[in-house]
Amino acid sequence: MARPRQALLTRERIVEAASALIDAEGLDALSMRRLATELGVQGPSLYNHFATKAEIVDAVAEAVVARVDIGVFADCDWREGLRLWAKSYHAVLAAHPHIIPVLATGPGRRPHGLAMAEAVYGALIDAGWSRSRATHIGALMRYLITGSALGSFALGFADDPGLYDTYPHLHRAHELPAHRAAVDEGAFELGLDLLLAGLSDHYDQGVRR
């Protein structure tokens, strides 16, 4: 019986395997040798598709951003568009937290990253915000979204009741890790609500520059 043929090595397979490895073990776990082992190929074959590890990481970041819904801006006003986009982006980052440090540096040359920036910026400009204020709003949204997904506030406290005996206002802080999802998601939702409410007030008052 003939042996089954090995699946053709493609950029898509490489990116999928790299993404799975980063999701499971973090950016530091990724190397060309480790990735080749995961794919069952010889290391040099990867270089037929990517010149460096950095290119692979960039491709993984691009694939993650491609999952964010930017089509919402075509169907909503700028306020609801920002809300739905922010929630989509936040959910994507929550599913791929280890790639956030790469995305937090900005879109670079990645097409999907640039398309997302264009969609957000364009929606704000079309709504009447000045270019400088639209830039500020885009940056502010990125700070909220990436910052809230980068680390857990709730997990920053130890599960040790005795640790907080001398801090009367923190006497229940040890309970926070057990309620990570509620705390962290609640904080993101609150921050998003307040941010959009403040922007909406400025907009309605004509303060758009």
C-alpha positions as CSV (number, residue, x, y, z in Angstrom):
1,M,0.0,0.0,0.0
2,A,1.3,3.4,-0.9
3,R,2.1,5.8,1.9
4,P,-0.3,8.7,2.2
5,R,1.1,11.9,0.7
6,Q,2.0,14.6,3.1
7,A,-0.2,17.7,3.0
8,L,1.2,20.5,0.9
9,L,3.0,23.1,2.9
10,T,1.4,26.5,2.3
11,R,1.5,29.9,3.9
12,E,-1.9,29.3,5.3
13,R,-0.9,26.0,7.1
14,I,2.2,27.7,8.5
15,V,0.2,30.7,9.9
16,E,-2.5,28.3,11.3
17,A,0.2,26.2,13.1
18,A,2.0,29.3,14.3
19,S,-1.2,30.8,15.6
20,A,-2.1,27.7,17.5
21,L,1.3,27.5,19.1
22,I,1.3,31.2,20.1
23,D,-2.2,30.8,21.5
24,A,-1.2,27.8,23.5
25,E,2.2,28.8,24.8
26,G,2.9,32.4,23.9
27,L,5.2,34.3,21.5
28,D,8.4,33.0,23.1
29,A,7.5,29.4,22.3
30,L,7.5,30.1,18.6
31,S,10.7,29.3,16.7
32,M,11.3,28.1,13.1
33,R,12.6,24.8,14.5
34,R,9.6,24.3,16.7
35,L,7.1,25.3,14.0
36,A,8.8,22.9,11.5
37,T,8.4,20.1,14.1
38,E,4.7,20.9,14.6
39,L,4.1,20.8,10.8
40,G,6.2,17.6,10.3
41,V,8.6,19.2,7.9
42,Q,12.2,20.2,7.7
43,G,13.1,23.7,8.9
44,P,14.5,25.0,5.6
45,S,11.1,24.4,3.9
46,L,9.5,27.2,6.0
47,Y,11.9,29.7,4.3
48,N,10.3,29.0,1.0
49,H,7.3,30.9,2.4
50,F,8.6,33.2,5.1
51,A,12.1,34.7,5.3
52,T,12.0,35.2,9.1
53,K,10.2,34.3,12.2
54,A,9.1,38.0,12.4
55,E,7.3,37.7,9.1
56,I,5.4,34.7,10.5
57,V,4.4,36.6,13.6
58,D,3.3,39.5,11.5
59,A,1.2,37.1,9.4
60,V,-0.4,35.7,12.5
61,A,-1.2,39.2,13.7
62,E,-2.8,39.9,10.3
63,A,-4.9,36.8,10.5
64,V,-6.2,37.7,13.9
65,V,-7.2,41.3,12.8
66,A,-8.9,39.8,9.8
67,R,-11.5,38.3,12.2
68,V,-12.6,41.7,13.5
69,D,-15.9,42.9,12.1
70,I,-15.4,46.3,10.4
71,G,-18.4,46.0,8.2
72,V,-20.5,47.5,11.1
73,F,-19.5,51.0,10.0
74,A,-21.4,50.6,6.8
75,D,-24.7,49.9,8.6
76,C,-24.6,52.2,11.7
77,D,-23.9,55.7,12.7
78,W,-20.4,56.4,14.1
79,R,-21.5,55.8,17.7
80,E,-23.0,52.4,17.2
81,G,-20.3,51.5,14.7
82,L,-17.6,52.2,17.3
83,R,-19.4,50.2,19.9
84,L,-19.9,47.1,17.7
85,W,-16.4,47.3,16.3
86,A,-14.9,47.7,19.7
87,K,-16.8,44.7,21.1
88,S,-15.8,42.6,18.1
89,Y,-12.1,43.6,18.4
90,H,-12.1,43.0,22.1
91,A,-13.6,39.5,21.7
92,V,-11.0,38.6,19.1
93,L,-8.2,39.8,21.3
94,A,-9.6,37.9,24.3
95,A,-9.4,34.7,22.2
96,H,-5.8,35.4,21.1
97,P,-4.2,37.3,24.1
98,H,-0.6,36.4,23.3
99,I,-0.6,38.3,20.0
100,I,-1.8,41.5,21.6
101,P,1.8,43.0,22.2
102,V,2.3,42.8,18.4
103,L,-1.0,44.4,17.6
104,A,-0.6,47.1,20.3
105,T,2.3,48.6,18.3
106,G,-0.1,49.5,15.5
107,P,-1.0,48.2,12.0
108,G,2.5,48.6,10.5
109,R,2.2,47.4,6.9
110,R,-0.5,44.7,7.5
111,P,-3.3,45.2,5.0
112,H,-6.1,44.1,7.3
113,G,-4.7,46.3,10.1
114,L,-4.7,49.3,7.7
115,A,-8.2,48.4,6.5
116,M,-9.4,48.5,10.0
117,A,-7.7,51.8,10.7
118,E,-9.2,53.2,7.5
119,A,-12.7,52.0,8.5
120,V,-12.6,53.6,12.0
121,Y,-10.9,56.8,10.8
122,G,-13.2,57.1,7.8
123,A,-16.3,56.7,9.8
124,L,-15.3,59.5,12.2
125,I,-14.3,61.8,9.4
126,D,-17.5,61.1,7.5
127,A,-19.5,61.9,10.7
128,G,-17.9,65.4,10.8
129,W,-15.1,65.0,13.3
130,S,-11.9,66.9,12.4
131,R,-8.9,64.9,11.3
132,S,-7.0,65.6,14.4
133,R,-9.9,64.7,16.7
134,A,-10.6,61.5,14.7
135,T,-7.0,60.5,15.2
136,H,-7.3,61.1,18.9
137,I,-10.5,59.1,19.1
138,G,-8.9,56.2,17.2
139,A,-5.9,56.1,19.5
140,L,-8.2,56.3,22.6
141,M,-10.3,53.4,21.3
142,R,-7.1,51.3,20.7
143,Y,-5.9,52.1,24.3
144,L,-9.1,50.9,25.8
145,I,-9.5,47.8,23.6
146,T,-5.9,46.5,23.7
147,G,-5.3,47.6,27.2
148,S,-8.4,45.9,28.6
149,A,-7.5,42.6,26.8
150,L,-3.8,42.7,27.6
151,G,-4.0,41.8,31.2
152,S,-6.6,40.8,33.8
153,F,-7.3,43.3,36.6
154,A,-8.9,40.5,38.6
155,L,-5.9,38.2,38.4
156,G,-3.7,40.9,39.8
157,F,-4.8,40.0,43.3
158,A,-3.8,36.9,45.3
159,D,-6.3,34.3,46.4
160,D,-5.2,34.8,50.1
161,P,-7.6,36.4,52.5
162,G,-5.0,37.0,55.1
163,L,-2.9,39.2,52.8
164,Y,-5.5,42.0,53.0
165,D,-6.1,42.1,56.7
166,T,-4.3,45.5,57.0
167,Y,-6.2,46.9,54.1
168,P,-9.8,47.5,55.2
169,H,-11.1,48.5,51.8
170,L,-9.5,45.4,50.2
171,H,-10.9,42.8,52.5
172,R,-12.7,41.0,49.6
173,A,-9.9,41.5,47.0
174,H,-9.0,37.8,47.3
175,E,-12.4,36.9,45.7
176,L,-11.6,38.8,42.5
177,P,-9.8,36.0,40.7
178,A,-12.8,33.7,41.0
179,H,-14.9,36.4,39.2
180,R,-12.4,37.3,36.5
181,A,-14.8,37.3,33.6
182,A,-17.4,39.4,35.3
183,V,-14.9,41.9,36.6
184,D,-12.8,42.3,33.4
185,E,-15.7,42.3,31.0
186,G,-17.7,44.6,33.2
187,A,-14.8,47.1,33.3
188,F,-14.5,47.0,29.6
189,E,-18.2,47.5,29.0
190,L,-18.3,50.4,31.5
191,G,-15.3,52.1,30.0
192,L,-16.7,51.8,26.5
193,D,-20.1,53.2,27.7
194,L,-18.5,56.1,29.4
195,L,-16.1,56.8,26.5
196,L,-18.8,56.8,23.9
197,A,-21.1,58.9,26.1
198,G,-18.4,61.5,26.5
199,L,-17.7,61.6,22.8
200,S,-21.4,61.8,22.0
201,D,-21.8,64.8,24.3
202,H,-18.9,66.6,22.6
203,Y,-20.3,65.7,19.2
204,D,-23.8,67.0,20.0
205,Q,-22.4,70.2,21.4
206,G,-20.4,70.7,18.2
207,V,-17.0,70.2,19.9
208,R,-15.5,68.2,17.1
209,R,-12.1,69.7,16.5
